[in-house]
Amino acid sequence: MAEKELKPKAKEEVPAKVERVRPGRVFLPAVDIFETPGALVLVADMPGVSPDQVTVDIKENHLIIQGEISPPLGAKETLVMQEFYTGDYQREFHLGSTIDQKRIAAAMKDGVLRLTLPKVEKAKPRKIQVKVG
């Protein structure tokens, strides 16, 4: 059986969902989601975004991730040619009733945002012991 070649997803520009006061492009960050017995872990790739420029909001069961990037030009530099486009990142997810929204934790390191979305107690898997008789 032949293995499929894994290709990285290209940076995808999307139209902003709301009117923006900040000019520039908006990109969807590439995201991986993992599940553990007690939580979902969301990892979002946002290169160039510093931890102080990330916002994570919850509004009406929607998780909204935003990251802002400053243009990479120095004080006395002028753009001559551009192949790498920068812009802000934005992604939105609907949270189901299995997520404990009050315990969500976020960490940012090297342009990677890691969110831990703990499950509510009733949603955690458990093993039920079967008694004889």
A tleap script that builds the chain and sets N, CA, C and O, in Angstrom:
source leaprc.protein.ff14SB
mol = sequence {
  NMET ALA GLU LYS GLU LEU LYS PRO LYS ALA
  LYS GLU GLU VAL PRO ALA LYS VAL GLU ARG
  VAL ARG PRO GLY ARG VAL PHE LEU PRO ALA
  VAL ASP ILE PHE GLU THR PRO GLY ALA LEU
  VAL LEU VAL ALA ASP MET PRO GLY VAL SER
  PRO ASP GLN VAL THR VAL ASP ILE LYS GLU
  ASN HIE LEU ILE ILE GLN GLY GLU ILE SER
  PRO PRO LEU GLY ALA LYS GLU THR LEU VAL
  MET GLN GLU PHE TYR THR GLY ASP TYR GLN
  ARG GLU PHE HIE LEU GLY SER THR ILE ASP
  GLN LYS ARG ILE ALA ALA ALA MET LYS ASP
  GLY VAL LEU ARG LEU THR LEU PRO LYS VAL
  GLU LYS ALA LYS PRO ARG LYS ILE GLN VAL
  LYS VAL CGLY
}
set mol.1.N position { 0.854 -1.180 0.000 }
set mol.1.CA position { 0.000 0.000 0.000 }
set mol.1.C position { 0.899 1.241 0.000 }
set mol.1.O position { 1.785 1.355 0.846 }
set mol.2.N position { 0.689 2.146 -0.910 }
set mol.2.CA position { 1.504 3.359 -1.010 }
set mol.2.C position { 1.051 4.391 0.007 }
set mol.2.O position { -0.142 4.565 0.255 }
set mol.3.N position { 2.033 5.072 0.591 }
set mol.3.CA position { 1.718 6.133 1.554 }
set mol.3.C position { 1.404 7.419 0.801 }
set mol.3.O position { 1.982 7.699 -0.249 }
set mol.4.N position { 0.493 8.184 1.349 }
set mol.4.CA position { 0.162 9.473 0.746 }
set mol.4.C position { 1.253 10.471 1.102 }
set mol.4.O position { 1.782 10.463 2.214 }
set mol.5.N position { 1.577 11.316 0.160 }
set mol.5.CA position { 2.547 12.365 0.413 }
set mol.5.C position { 1.864 13.488 1.184 }
set mol.5.O position { 0.821 14.002 0.779 }
set mol.6.N position { 2.475 13.852 2.296 }
set mol.6.CA position { 1.911 14.930 3.107 }
set mol.6.C position { 2.503 16.248 2.660 }
set mol.6.O position { 3.721 16.426 2.665 }
set mol.7.N position { 1.655 17.153 2.282 }
set mol.7.CA position { 2.100 18.470 1.847 }
set mol.7.C position { 1.578 19.500 2.830 }
set mol.7.O position { 0.418 19.434 3.236 }
set mol.8.N position { 2.417 20.451 3.218 }
set mol.8.CA position { 1.921 21.485 4.127 }
set mol.8.C position { 0.852 22.333 3.449 }
set mol.8.O position { 0.913 22.610 2.251 }
set mol.9.N position { -0.112 22.727 4.237 }
set mol.9.CA position { -1.196 23.557 3.728 }
set mol.9.C position { -0.661 24.963 3.459 }
set mol.9.O position { 0.054 25.529 4.286 }
set mol.10.N position { -1.006 25.514 2.317 }
set mol.10.CA position { -0.561 26.865 1.974 }
set mol.10.C position { -1.284 27.890 2.836 }
set mol.10.O position { -2.411 27.670 3.280 }
set mol.11.N position { -0.630 28.986 3.057 }
set mol.11.CA position { -1.219 30.083 3.811 }
set mol.11.C position { -2.446 30.566 3.056 }
set mol.11.O position { -2.356 30.906 1.876 }
set mol.12.N position { -3.580 30.599 3.721 }
set mol.12.CA position { -4.845 30.915 3.052 }
set mol.12.C position { -5.370 32.267 3.515 }
set mol.12.O position { -5.646 32.474 4.696 }
set mol.13.N position { -5.502 33.185 2.554 }
set mol.13.CA position { -6.071 34.496 2.864 }
set mol.13.C position { -7.585 34.394 2.797 }
set mol.13.O position { -8.137 33.756 1.900 }
set mol.14.N position { -8.248 35.027 3.750 }
set mol.14.CA position { -9.709 34.987 3.806 }
set mol.14.C position { -10.250 36.397 3.948 }
set mol.14.O position { -9.559 37.272 4.469 }
set mol.15.N position { -11.474 36.632 3.492 }
set mol.15.CA position { -12.068 37.950 3.718 }
set mol.15.C position { -12.408 38.101 5.199 }
set mol.15.O position { -12.859 37.152 5.840 }
set mol.16.N position { -12.193 39.286 5.730 }
set mol.16.CA position { -12.523 39.546 7.131 }
set mol.16.C position { -14.033 39.479 7.312 }
set mol.16.O position { -14.793 39.920 6.449 }
set mol.17.N position { -14.463 38.920 8.451 }
set mol.17.CA position { -15.894 38.777 8.704 }
set mol.17.C position { -16.538 40.075 9.178 }
set mol.17.O position { -17.755 40.241 9.096 }
set mol.18.N position { -15.724 40.981 9.668 }
set mol.18.CA position { -16.243 42.257 10.171 }
set mol.18.C position { -15.441 43.387 9.545 }
set mol.18.O position { -14.372 43.163 8.977 }
set mol.19.N position { -15.957 44.588 9.653 }
set mol.19.CA position { -15.219 45.753 9.167 }
set mol.19.C position { -13.987 45.944 10.039 }
set mol.19.O position { -14.068 45.917 11.267 }
set mol.20.N position { -12.858 46.134 9.395 }
set mol.20.CA position { -11.603 46.292 10.129 }
set mol.20.C position { -11.143 47.742 10.074 }
set mol.20.O position { -11.316 48.425 9.064 }
set mol.21.N position { -10.557 48.200 11.171 }
set mol.21.CA position { -9.984 49.541 11.193 }
set mol.21.C position { -8.492 49.476 10.896 }
set mol.21.O position { -7.842 50.508 10.730 }
set mol.22.N position { -7.966 48.294 10.830 }
set mol.22.CA position { -6.550 48.087 10.552 }
set mol.22.C position { -6.421 47.560 9.121 }
set mol.22.O position { -7.034 46.545 8.789 }
set mol.23.N position { -5.634 48.231 8.263 }
set mol.23.CA position { -5.493 47.763 6.885 }
set mol.23.C position { -4.638 46.502 6.808 }
set mol.23.O position { -3.865 46.208 7.720 }
set mol.24.N position { -4.783 45.766 5.722 }
set mol.24.CA position { -3.924 44.612 5.501 }
set mol.24.C position { -4.705 43.337 5.276 }
set mol.24.O position { -5.936 43.322 5.271 }
set mol.25.N position { -3.954 42.273 5.089 }
set mol.25.CA position { -4.527 40.964 4.792 }
set mol.25.C position { -4.921 40.246 6.074 }
set mol.25.O position { -4.433 40.561 7.159 }
set mol.26.N position { -5.823 39.266 5.925 }
set mol.26.CA position { -6.236 38.408 7.035 }
set mol.26.C position { -6.059 36.966 6.576 }
set mol.26.O position { -6.554 36.578 5.518 }
set mol.27.N position { -5.349 36.175 7.380 }
set mol.27.CA position { -5.074 34.786 7.054 }
set mol.27.C position { -5.714 33.857 8.070 }
set mol.27.O position { -5.882 34.215 9.236 }
set mol.28.N position { -6.072 32.650 7.615 }
set mol.28.CA position { -6.530 31.590 8.512 }
set mol.28.C position { -5.296 30.869 9.035 }
set mol.28.O position { -4.522 30.343 8.234 }
set mol.29.N position { -5.083 30.825 10.341 }
set mol.29.CA position { -3.935 30.059 10.827 }
set mol.29.C position { -4.194 28.565 10.658 }
set mol.29.O position { -5.312 28.096 10.870 }
set mol.30.N position { -3.163 27.823 10.278 }
set mol.30.CA position { -3.280 26.367 10.195 }
set mol.30.C position { -3.433 25.837 11.623 }
set mol.30.O position { -2.736 26.282 12.535 }
set mol.31.N position { -4.347 24.888 11.808 }
set mol.31.CA position { -4.685 24.404 13.148 }
set mol.31.C position { -4.674 22.876 13.173 }
set mol.31.O position { -5.146 22.224 12.241 }
set mol.32.N position { -4.130 22.321 14.251 }
set mol.32.CA position { -4.252 20.896 14.552 }
set mol.32.C position { -5.026 20.790 15.852 }
set mol.32.O position { -4.838 21.600 16.759 }
set mol.33.N position { -5.901 19.789 15.948 }
set mol.33.CA position { -6.673 19.575 17.176 }
set mol.33.C position { -6.466 18.133 17.615 }
set mol.33.O position { -6.650 17.195 16.840 }
set mol.34.N position { -6.074 17.980 18.891 }
set mol.34.CA position { -5.846 16.668 19.481 }
set mol.34.C position { -6.829 16.468 20.618 }
set mol.34.O position { -7.280 17.429 21.242 }
set mol.35.N position { -7.159 15.208 20.883 }
set mol.35.CA position { -8.052 14.913 21.997 }
set mol.35.C position { -7.341 14.026 22.999 }
set mol.35.O position { -6.689 13.050 22.627 }
set mol.36.N position { -7.468 14.368 24.273 }
set mol.36.CA position { -7.008 13.541 25.371 }
set mol.36.C position { -8.252 13.152 26.160 }
set mol.36.O position { -9.327 13.691 25.900 }
set mol.37.N position { -8.140 12.233 27.115 }
set mol.37.CA position { -9.333 11.883 27.892 }
set mol.37.C position { -9.973 13.069 28.609 }
set mol.37.O position { -11.186 13.079 28.820 }
set mol.38.N position { -9.171 14.075 28.987 }
set mol.38.CA position { -9.724 15.184 29.745 }
set mol.38.C position { -9.873 16.502 29.016 }
set mol.38.O position { -10.439 17.446 29.567 }
set mol.39.N position { -9.372 16.592 27.771 }
set mol.39.CA position { -9.402 17.895 27.097 }
set mol.39.C position { -9.215 17.746 25.592 }
set mol.39.O position { -8.807 16.699 25.090 }
set mol.40.N position { -9.530 18.834 24.893 }
set mol.40.CA position { -9.132 19.006 23.499 }
set mol.40.C position { -7.969 19.982 23.512 }
set mol.40.O position { -7.973 20.945 24.279 }
set mol.41.N position { -6.980 19.741 22.674 }
set mol.41.CA position { -5.829 20.638 22.581 }
set mol.41.C position { -5.788 21.172 21.158 }
set mol.41.O position { -5.723 20.404 20.199 }
set mol.42.N position { -5.825 22.486 21.028 }
set mol.42.CA position { -5.821 23.158 19.734 }
set mol.42.C position { -4.476 23.847 19.578 }
set mol.42.O position { -4.072 24.628 20.440 }
set mol.43.N position { -3.780 23.561 18.482 }
set mol.43.CA position { -2.482 24.160 18.202 }
set mol.43.C position { -2.614 24.963 16.913 }
set mol.43.O position { -2.925 24.406 15.860 }
set mol.44.N position { -2.377 26.273 16.995 }
set mol.44.CA position { -2.531 27.163 15.831 }
set mol.44.C position { -1.181 27.765 15.462 }
set mol.44.O position { -0.474 28.295 16.319 }
set mol.45.N position { -0.833 27.682 14.197 }
set mol.45.CA position { 0.430 28.203 13.698 }
set mol.45.C position { 0.243 29.647 13.244 }
set mol.45.O position { -0.453 29.911 12.264 }
set mol.46.N position { 0.867 30.577 13.960 }
set mol.46.CA position { 0.760 32.004 13.627 }
set mol.46.C position { 2.161 32.624 13.639 }
set mol.46.O position { 2.504 33.370 14.556 }
set mol.47.N position { 2.973 32.312 12.616 }
set mol.47.CA position { 4.344 32.825 12.604 }
set mol.47.C position { 4.392 34.345 12.578 }
set mol.47.O position { 3.622 35.003 11.878 }
set mol.48.N position { 5.319 34.882 13.363 }
set mol.48.CA position { 5.499 36.324 13.417 }
set mol.48.C position { 4.639 37.037 14.434 }
set mol.48.O position { 4.808 38.238 14.645 }
set mol.49.N position { 3.720 36.329 15.073 }
set mol.49.CA position { 2.846 36.940 16.071 }
set mol.49.C position { 3.490 36.794 17.444 }
set mol.49.O position { 3.839 35.687 17.854 }
set mol.50.N position { 3.646 37.898 18.148 }
set mol.50.CA position { 4.207 37.838 19.493 }
set mol.50.C position { 3.082 37.582 20.502 }
set mol.50.O position { 1.925 37.901 20.230 }
set mol.51.N position { 3.415 37.007 21.669 }
set mol.51.CA position { 2.375 36.677 22.653 }
set mol.51.C position { 1.495 37.863 23.057 }
set mol.51.O position { 0.314 37.677 23.352 }
set mol.52.N position { 2.047 39.066 23.074 }
set mol.52.CA position { 1.245 40.230 23.474 }
set mol.52.C position { 0.314 40.727 22.358 }
set mol.52.O position { -0.489 41.633 22.581 }
set mol.53.N position { 0.418 40.141 21.169 }
set mol.53.CA position { -0.447 40.529 20.058 }
set mol.53.C position { -1.512 39.473 19.741 }
set mol.53.O position { -2.149 39.524 18.689 }
set mol.54.N position { -1.700 38.513 20.661 }
set mol.54.CA position { -2.704 37.460 20.479 }
set mol.54.C position { -3.888 37.734 21.391 }
set mol.54.O position { -3.715 38.088 22.557 }
set mol.55.N position { -5.097 37.567 20.853 }
set mol.55.CA position { -6.298 37.634 21.689 }
set mol.55.C position { -7.107 36.363 21.457 }
set mol.55.O position { -7.244 35.881 20.332 }
set mol.56.N position { -7.631 35.842 22.547 }
set mol.56.CA position { -8.507 34.680 22.503 }
set mol.56.C position { -9.772 35.086 23.239 }
set mol.56.O position { -9.733 35.371 24.436 }
set mol.57.N position { -10.891 35.113 22.532 }
set mol.57.CA position { -12.165 35.535 23.110 }
set mol.57.C position { -13.194 34.425 22.965 }
set mol.57.O position { -13.134 33.607 22.047 }
set mol.58.N position { -14.134 34.421 23.891 }
set mol.58.CA position { -15.287 33.533 23.790 }
set mol.58.C position { -16.526 34.406 23.827 }
set mol.58.O position { -16.745 35.159 24.776 }
set mol.59.N position { -17.338 34.294 22.776 }
set mol.59.CA position { -18.588 35.043 22.694 }
set mol.59.C position { -19.673 34.107 22.202 }
set mol.59.O position { -19.592 33.583 21.092 }
set mol.60.N position { -20.685 33.897 23.022 }
set mol.60.CA position { -21.833 33.063 22.645 }
set mol.60.C position { -21.390 31.706 22.088 }
set mol.60.O position { -21.805 31.310 20.998 }
set mol.61.N position { -20.554 31.006 22.837 }
set mol.61.CA position { -20.051 29.669 22.492 }
set mol.61.C position { -19.160 29.643 21.254 }
set mol.61.O position { -18.957 28.579 20.668 }
set mol.62.N position { -18.631 30.782 20.848 }
set mol.62.CA position { -17.676 30.846 19.748 }
set mol.62.C position { -16.315 31.249 20.297 }
set mol.62.O position { -16.183 32.254 20.995 }
set mol.63.N position { -15.315 30.454 19.971 }
set mol.63.CA position { -13.936 30.745 20.340 }
set mol.63.C position { -13.313 31.511 19.183 }
set mol.63.O position { -13.288 31.020 18.055 }
set mol.64.N position { -12.814 32.702 19.453 }
set mol.64.CA position { -12.258 33.555 18.402 }
set mol.64.C position { -10.789 33.791 18.710 }
set mol.64.O position { -10.439 34.308 19.771 }
set mol.65.N position { -9.933 33.405 17.767 }
set mol.65.CA position { -8.487 33.579 17.894 }
set mol.65.C position { -8.066 34.668 16.919 }
set mol.65.O position { -8.418 34.626 15.740 }
set mol.66.N position { -7.307 35.647 17.416 }
set mol.66.CA position { -6.798 36.712 16.555 }
set mol.66.C position { -5.339 36.989 16.905 }
set mol.66.O position { -4.951 36.955 18.073 }
set mol.67.N position { -4.543 37.261 15.887 }
set mol.67.CA position { -3.151 37.625 16.082 }
set mol.67.C position { -2.768 38.714 15.115 }
set mol.67.O position { -3.089 38.642 13.929 }
set mol.68.N position { -2.079 39.731 15.619 }
set mol.68.CA position { -1.669 40.859 14.769 }
set mol.68.C position { -0.176 40.804 14.508 }
set mol.68.O position { 0.611 40.438 15.380 }
set mol.69.N position { 0.198 41.175 13.296 }
set mol.69.CA position { 1.605 41.207 12.909 }
set mol.69.C position { 1.959 42.614 12.447 }
set mol.69.O position { 1.206 43.263 11.721 }
set mol.70.N position { 3.118 43.058 12.888 }
set mol.70.CA position { 3.636 44.337 12.397 }
set mol.70.C position { 4.436 44.063 11.133 }
set mol.70.O position { 5.078 43.017 11.035 }
set mol.71.N position { 4.418 44.968 10.167 }
set mol.71.CA position { 5.196 44.757 8.943 }
set mol.71.C position { 6.672 44.538 9.276 }
set mol.71.O position { 7.191 45.167 10.199 }
set mol.72.N position { 7.360 43.655 8.538 }
set mol.72.CA position { 8.748 43.325 8.870 }
set mol.72.C position { 9.783 44.365 8.444 }
set mol.72.O position { 10.981 44.141 8.617 }
set mol.73.N position { 9.349 45.485 7.897 }
set mol.73.CA position { 10.293 46.509 7.438 }
set mol.73.C position { 10.922 47.247 8.612 }
set mol.73.O position { 10.262 47.541 9.609 }
set mol.74.N position { 12.212 47.541 8.474 }
set mol.74.CA position { 12.917 48.339 9.460 }
set mol.74.C position { 12.630 49.814 9.245 }
set mol.74.O position { 11.934 50.189 8.302 }
set mol.75.N position { 13.169 50.647 10.122 }
set mol.75.CA position { 12.887 52.082 10.097 }
set mol.75.C position { 13.307 52.755 8.791 }
set mol.75.O position { 12.595 53.627 8.294 }
set mol.76.N position { 14.454 52.364 8.226 }
set mol.76.CA position { 14.947 53.032 7.019 }
set mol.76.C position { 14.885 52.123 5.794 }
set mol.76.O position { 15.600 52.346 4.817 }
set mol.77.N position { 14.028 51.096 5.843 }
set mol.77.CA position { 13.926 50.162 4.725 }
set mol.77.C position { 12.711 50.491 3.860 }
set mol.77.O position { 11.683 50.949 4.358 }
set mol.78.N position { 12.848 50.248 2.553 }
set mol.78.CA position { 11.763 50.416 1.597 }
set mol.78.C position { 11.577 49.100 0.866 }
set mol.78.O position { 12.555 48.479 0.448 }
set mol.79.N position { 10.339 48.667 0.707 }
set mol.79.CA position { 10.041 47.411 0.036 }
set mol.79.C position { 10.346 47.520 -1.449 }
set mol.79.O position { 9.844 48.424 -2.118 }
set mol.80.N position { 11.163 46.609 -1.975 }
set mol.80.CA position { 11.526 46.585 -3.387 }
set mol.80.C position { 10.803 45.449 -4.097 }
set mol.80.O position { 10.311 45.623 -5.212 }
set mol.81.N position { 10.738 44.277 -3.448 }
set mol.81.CA position { 10.072 43.110 -4.004 }
set mol.81.C position { 9.459 42.326 -2.850 }
set mol.81.O position { 10.023 42.283 -1.756 }
set mol.82.N position { 8.306 41.707 -3.090 }
set mol.82.CA position { 7.655 40.969 -2.018 }
set mol.82.C position { 7.125 39.636 -2.519 }
set mol.82.O position { 6.335 39.586 -3.462 }
set mol.83.N position { 7.572 38.541 -1.872 }
set mol.83.CA position { 7.058 37.205 -2.149 }
set mol.83.C position { 6.394 36.614 -0.921 }
set mol.83.O position { 5.564 35.712 -1.034 }
set mol.84.N position { 6.748 37.109 0.237 }
set mol.84.CA position { 6.183 36.624 1.490 }
set mol.84.C position { 5.244 37.700 2.023 }
set mol.84.O position { 5.671 38.802 2.365 }
set mol.85.N position { 3.970 37.366 2.085 }
set mol.85.CA position { 2.992 38.336 2.543 }
set mol.85.C position { 2.705 38.135 4.021 }
set mol.85.O position { 2.557 37.011 4.500 }
set mol.86.N position { 2.633 39.242 4.724 }
set mol.86.CA position { 2.271 39.184 6.134 }
set mol.86.C position { 0.868 39.746 6.285 }
set mol.86.O position { 0.353 40.439 5.408 }
set mol.87.N position { 0.283 39.436 7.390 }
set mol.87.CA position { -1.047 39.929 7.683 }
set mol.87.C position { -1.488 39.384 9.016 }
set mol.87.O position { -0.770 38.611 9.652 }
set mol.88.N position { -2.643 39.777 9.430 }
set mol.88.CA position { -3.184 39.320 10.698 }
set mol.88.C position { -3.802 37.939 10.524 }
set mol.88.O position { -4.123 37.519 9.412 }
set mol.89.N position { -3.960 37.247 11.640 }
set mol.89.CA position { -4.565 35.920 11.644 }
set mol.89.C position { -5.892 35.983 12.390 }
set mol.89.O position { -6.032 36.697 13.383 }
set mol.90.N position { -6.860 35.224 11.893 }
set mol.90.CA position { -8.155 35.156 12.573 }
set mol.90.C position { -8.799 33.810 12.269 }
set mol.90.O position { -8.817 33.359 11.123 }
set mol.91.N position { -9.327 33.175 13.312 }
set mol.91.CA position { -10.020 31.893 13.148 }
set mol.91.C position { -11.087 31.784 14.227 }
set mol.91.O position { -10.908 32.270 15.344 }
set mol.92.N position { -12.187 31.148 13.884 }
set mol.92.CA position { -13.316 31.046 14.811 }
set mol.92.C position { -13.793 29.595 14.863 }
set mol.92.O position { -13.867 28.912 13.841 }
set mol.93.N position { -14.117 29.136 16.089 }
set mol.93.CA position { -14.610 27.781 16.298 }
set mol.93.C position { -15.848 27.830 17.174 }
set mol.93.O position { -15.956 28.658 18.079 }
set mol.94.N position { -16.782 26.930 16.891 }
set mol.94.CA position { -17.965 26.787 17.747 }
set mol.94.C position { -17.627 25.798 18.849 }
set mol.94.O position { -17.129 24.707 18.571 }
set mol.95.N position { -17.892 26.167 20.101 }
set mol.95.CA position { -17.628 25.291 21.238 }
set mol.95.C position { -18.903 24.558 21.622 }
set mol.95.O position { -19.947 25.177 21.823 }
set mol.96.N position { -18.816 23.268 21.720 }
set mol.96.CA position { -19.958 22.465 22.133 }
set mol.96.C position { -20.107 22.476 23.650 }
set mol.96.O position { -19.319 23.097 24.363 }
set mol.97.N position { -21.122 21.785 24.122 }
set mol.97.CA position { -21.412 21.757 25.558 }
set mol.97.C position { -20.439 20.876 26.333 }
set mol.97.O position { -20.498 20.836 27.562 }
set mol.98.N position { -19.541 20.167 25.640 }
set mol.98.CA position { -18.585 19.298 26.332 }
set mol.98.C position { -17.339 20.046 26.807 }
set mol.98.O position { -16.504 19.464 27.499 }
set mol.99.N position { -17.197 21.316 26.451 }
set mol.99.CA position { -16.018 22.101 26.836 }
set mol.99.C position { -16.339 22.967 28.049 }
set mol.99.O position { -17.359 23.657 28.083 }
set mol.100.N position { -15.450 22.922 29.050 }
set mol.100.CA position { -15.568 23.770 30.240 }
set mol.100.C position { -14.926 25.120 29.908 }
set mol.100.O position { -13.717 25.291 30.065 }
set mol.101.N position { -15.730 26.068 29.454 }
set mol.101.CA position { -15.226 27.349 28.953 }
set mol.101.C position { -14.483 28.163 30.010 }
set mol.101.O position { -13.628 28.975 29.655 }
set mol.102.N position { -14.776 27.975 31.278 }
set mol.102.CA position { -14.128 28.755 32.345 }
set mol.102.C position { -12.708 28.286 32.627 }
set mol.102.O position { -11.955 28.997 33.291 }
set mol.103.N position { -12.322 27.115 32.144 }
set mol.103.CA position { -11.002 26.572 32.438 }
set mol.103.C position { -10.090 26.532 31.218 }
set mol.103.O position { -9.040 25.891 31.269 }
set mol.104.N position { -10.453 27.189 30.135 }
set mol.104.CA position { -9.615 27.201 28.932 }
set mol.104.C position { -8.310 27.930 29.244 }
set mol.104.O position { -8.317 29.001 29.850 }
set mol.105.N position { -7.190 27.336 28.823 }
set mol.105.CA position { -5.869 27.930 29.051 }
set mol.105.C position { -5.167 28.125 27.708 }
set mol.105.O position { -5.354 27.334 26.783 }
set mol.106.N position { -4.356 29.188 27.606 }
set mol.106.CA position { -3.648 29.502 26.362 }
set mol.106.C position { -2.181 29.784 26.653 }
set mol.106.O position { -1.837 30.388 27.669 }
set mol.107.N position { -1.320 29.333 25.736 }
set mol.107.CA position { 0.115 29.611 25.821 }
set mol.107.C position { 0.625 29.854 24.403 }
set mol.107.O position { 0.164 29.228 23.449 }
set mol.108.N position { 1.580 30.767 24.281 }
set mol.108.CA position { 2.139 31.112 22.968 }
set mol.108.C position { 3.653 31.011 23.050 }
set mol.108.O position { 4.275 31.584 23.945 }
set mol.109.N position { 4.248 30.272 22.103 }
set mol.109.CA position { 5.709 30.158 22.065 }
set mol.109.C position { 6.147 29.976 20.622 }
set mol.109.O position { 5.618 29.120 19.913 }
set mol.110.N position { 7.103 30.772 20.187 }
set mol.110.CA position { 7.685 30.672 18.846 }
set mol.110.C position { 6.641 30.698 17.733 }
set mol.110.O position { 6.759 29.956 16.758 }
set mol.111.N position { 5.625 31.543 17.868 }
set mol.111.CA position { 4.610 31.683 16.828 }
set mol.111.C position { 3.568 30.577 16.801 }
set mol.111.O position { 2.800 30.468 15.845 }
set mol.112.N position { 3.537 29.750 17.854 }
set mol.112.CA position { 2.559 28.668 17.928 }
set mol.112.C position { 1.690 28.877 19.162 }
set mol.112.O position { 2.189 28.922 20.287 }
set mol.113.N position { 0.386 29.002 18.936 }
set mol.113.CA position { -0.576 29.160 20.028 }
set mol.113.C position { -1.105 27.783 20.401 }
set mol.113.O position { -1.523 27.013 19.535 }
set mol.114.N position { -1.086 27.476 21.704 }
set mol.114.CA position { -1.583 26.189 22.193 }
set mol.114.C position { -2.699 26.449 23.189 }
set mol.114.O position { -2.475 27.025 24.254 }
set mol.115.N position { -3.908 26.018 22.834 }
set mol.115.CA position { -5.065 26.167 23.711 }
set mol.115.C position { -5.444 24.808 24.274 }
set mol.115.O position { -5.532 23.821 23.544 }
set mol.116.N position { -5.666 24.771 25.573 }
set mol.116.CA position { -6.163 23.559 26.215 }
set mol.116.C position { -7.614 23.814 26.575 }
set mol.116.O position { -7.925 24.715 27.354 }
set mol.117.N position { -8.498 23.010 26.000 }
set mol.117.CA position { -9.938 23.152 26.195 }
set mol.117.C position { -10.422 21.968 27.043 }
set mol.117.O position { -10.763 20.919 26.496 }
set mol.118.N position { -10.456 22.127 28.379 }
set mol.118.CA position { -10.845 21.014 29.246 }
set mol.118.C position { -12.294 20.601 29.024 }
set mol.118.O position { -13.163 21.431 28.756 }
set mol.119.N position { -12.529 19.310 29.142 }
set mol.119.CA position { -13.890 18.793 29.023 }
set mol.119.C position { -14.598 18.945 30.368 }
set mol.119.O position { -13.966 18.917 31.423 }
set mol.120.N position { -15.915 19.108 30.312 }
set mol.120.CA position { -16.693 19.128 31.549 }
set mol.120.C position { -16.681 17.716 32.119 }
set mol.120.O position { -16.503 16.750 31.377 }
set mol.121.N position { -16.867 17.590 33.424 }
set mol.121.CA position { -16.770 16.292 34.086 }
set mol.121.C position { -17.676 15.241 33.469 }
set mol.121.O position { -17.261 14.092 33.314 }
set mol.122.N position { -18.892 15.598 33.114 }
set mol.122.CA position { -19.823 14.598 32.577 }
set mol.122.C position { -19.400 14.098 31.197 }
set mol.122.O position { -19.849 13.033 30.772 }
set mol.123.N position { -18.543 14.844 30.483 }
set mol.123.CA position { -18.119 14.444 29.141 }
set mol.123.C position { -16.859 13.587 29.148 }
set mol.123.O position { -16.517 12.993 28.125 }
set mol.124.N position { -16.162 13.510 30.284 }
set mol.124.CA position { -14.939 12.720 30.341 }
set mol.124.C position { -15.279 11.230 30.297 }
set mol.124.O position { -16.222 10.783 30.951 }
set mol.125.N position { -14.515 10.474 29.532 }
set mol.125.CA position { -14.791 9.048 29.471 }
set mol.125.C position { -14.460 8.381 30.805 }
set mol.125.O position { -13.530 8.784 31.503 }
set mol.126.N position { -15.227 7.369 31.139 }
set mol.126.CA position { -14.947 6.638 32.364 }
set mol.126.C position { -15.305 5.178 32.148 }
set mol.126.O position { -16.119 4.836 31.290 }
set mol.127.N position { -14.693 4.348 32.926 }
set mol.127.CA position { -14.922 2.921 32.811 }
set mol.127.C position { -15.862 2.506 33.946 }
set mol.127.O position { -15.679 2.904 35.097 }
set mol.128.N position { -16.860 1.706 33.606 }
set mol.128.CA position { -17.822 1.240 34.600 }
set mol.128.C position { -17.522 -0.225 34.880 }
set mol.128.O position { -17.498 -1.064 33.979 }
set mol.129.N position { -17.297 -0.499 36.142 }
set mol.129.CA position { -16.981 -1.867 36.531 }
set mol.129.C position { -18.260 -2.694 36.587 }
set mol.129.O position { -19.266 -2.264 37.150 }
set mol.130.N position { -18.209 -3.883 35.997 }
set mol.130.CA position { -19.355 -4.782 35.972 }
set mol.130.C position { -19.209 -5.766 37.133 }
set mol.130.O position { -18.192 -6.448 37.262 }
set mol.131.N position { -20.236 -5.825 37.967 }
set mol.131.CA position { -20.226 -6.732 39.125 }
set mol.131.C position { -20.870 -8.054 38.753 }
set mol.131.O position { -21.785 -8.103 37.931 }
set mol.132.N position { -20.389 -9.115 39.360 }
set mol.132.CA position { -20.953 -10.438 39.131 }
set mol.132.C position { -22.140 -10.636 40.046 }
set mol.132.O position { -22.084 -10.304 41.230 }
set mol.133.N position { -23.231 -11.185 39.489 }
set mol.133.CA position { -24.386 -11.550 40.302 }
set mol.133.C position { -25.416 -10.564 40.289 }
set mol.133.O position { -26.450 -10.743 40.933 }
savepdb mol mol.pdb
quit
